[in-house]
Amino acid sequence: MRIKYKEKSECFTEESLISKEPFGQFKAWFDIACKTPGIGEANAMFLATATKDGMPSVRPVLLKSFGTGGFKFYTNYGSRKAQELDGNPNAALAFFWEPLRRVVRIEGTVEKTSAIDSDEYFNSRPYYSQVGSISSRQSTVIPNREFLIEKEKKIQQEHPDIVERPKWWGGYNVTPKIIEFWQGQSDRLHDRIRFRRLKPGEIPDNHLVHEGENGWVYERLSP
């Protein structure tokens, strides 16, 4: 199942960085991914969480917004990922844009967004998406699919026009400490540039660590 790259990708070098801080670089890559044929949902990302004991789990979710404050997604606060984040607020994200041979990996801490933020996003969703959010108590065991269908019908009857956001549904924001950009190459000498916040008391090696902007540094990793 090894896929042979048909042509060499343009090298991703320190000199070719579009931004010396990771959010600007992410936006540049994300905008390209959104316009690239073959990438249906450029905002699809894998979210990895772990229990207090360190047992990991991962699942795809959708990025809904991003900026210098972090990366936002929304979900049911009773779901497995939410329960794990309650006990261990550390998480990782990964975007894989296969036609571009690009990956972005993000590691950081997570906290719930405000009720106002969650209300604004929930109210912007299509009616049937709102109904679906209320119909499903995510990650709970149910008898069959018909159970969900009947519940959905009942909610539509009770709320034919307006659906209010339930308190057990809302947003999370991932505040990154590390953001890595990976560009695949035909010769397998892939390019990896990692942005990170300096650790307290850390004195960077000026030869290997480059000073970025807004408190970030960046460095090249072996593939």
Secondary structure in CASP SS format (residue, H / E / C, confidence):
PFRMAT SS
TARGET T0000
AUTHOR 0000-0000-0000
METHOD secondary structure of the structure
MODEL  1
M C 1.00
R C 1.00
I C 1.00
K C 1.00
Y C 1.00
K C 1.00
E C 1.00
K C 1.00
S C 1.00
E C 1.00
C C 1.00
F C 1.00
T C 1.00
E H 1.00
E H 1.00
S H 1.00
L C 1.00
I C 1.00
S C 1.00
K C 1.00
E C 1.00
P H 1.00
F H 1.00
G H 1.00
Q H 1.00
F H 1.00
K H 1.00
A H 1.00
W H 1.00
F H 1.00
D H 1.00
I H 1.00
A H 1.00
C H 1.00
K H 1.00
T C 1.00
P C 1.00
G C 1.00
I C 1.00
G C 1.00
E C 1.00
A C 1.00
N C 1.00
A E 1.00
M E 1.00
F E 1.00
L E 1.00
A E 1.00
T E 1.00
A E 1.00
T C 1.00
K C 1.00
D C 1.00
G C 1.00
M C 1.00
P E 1.00
S E 1.00
V E 1.00
R E 1.00
P E 1.00
V E 1.00
L E 1.00
L C 1.00
K C 1.00
S E 1.00
F E 1.00
G E 1.00
T C 1.00
G C 1.00
G E 1.00
F E 1.00
K E 1.00
F E 1.00
Y E 1.00
T E 1.00
N E 1.00
Y C 1.00
G C 1.00
S C 1.00
R H 1.00
K H 1.00
A H 1.00
Q H 1.00
E H 1.00
L H 1.00
D H 1.00
G H 1.00
N C 1.00
P C 1.00
N E 1.00
A E 1.00
A E 1.00
L E 1.00
A E 1.00
F E 1.00
F E 1.00
W E 1.00
E H 1.00
P H 1.00
L H 1.00
R C 1.00
R E 1.00
V E 1.00
V E 1.00
R E 1.00
I E 1.00
E E 1.00
G E 1.00
T E 1.00
V E 1.00
E E 1.00
K E 1.00
T C 1.00
S C 1.00
A H 1.00
I H 1.00
D H 1.00
S H 1.00
D H 1.00
E H 1.00
Y H 1.00
F H 1.00
N H 1.00
S H 1.00
R C 1.00
P C 1.00
Y H 1.00
Y H 1.00
S H 1.00
Q H 1.00
V H 1.00
G H 1.00
S H 1.00
I H 1.00
S H 1.00
S C 1.00
R C 1.00
Q C 1.00
S C 1.00
T C 1.00
V C 1.00
I C 1.00
P C 1.00
N C 1.00
R H 1.00
E H 1.00
F H 1.00
L H 1.00
I H 1.00
E H 1.00
K H 1.00
E H 1.00
K H 1.00
K H 1.00
I H 1.00
Q H 1.00
Q H 1.00
E H 1.00
H C 1.00
P C 1.00
D C 1.00
I C 1.00
V C 1.00
E C 1.00
R C 1.00
P C 1.00
K C 1.00
W C 1.00
W E 1.00
G E 1.00
G E 1.00
Y E 1.00
N E 1.00
V E 1.00
T E 1.00
P E 1.00
K E 1.00
I E 1.00
I E 1.00
E E 1.00
F E 1.00
W E 1.00
Q E 1.00
G C 1.00
Q C 1.00
S C 1.00
D C 1.00
R C 1.00
L C 1.00
H C 1.00
D E 1.00
R E 1.00
I E 1.00
R E 1.00
F E 1.00
R E 1.00
R E 1.00
L C 1.00
K C 1.00
P C 1.00
G C 1.00
E C 1.00
I C 1.00
P C 1.00
D C 1.00
N C 1.00
H C 1.00
L C 1.00
V C 1.00
H E 1.00
E E 1.00
G C 1.00
E C 1.00
N C 1.00
G C 1.00
W E 1.00
V E 1.00
Y E 1.00
E E 1.00
R E 1.00
L C 1.00
S C 1.00
P C 1.00
END
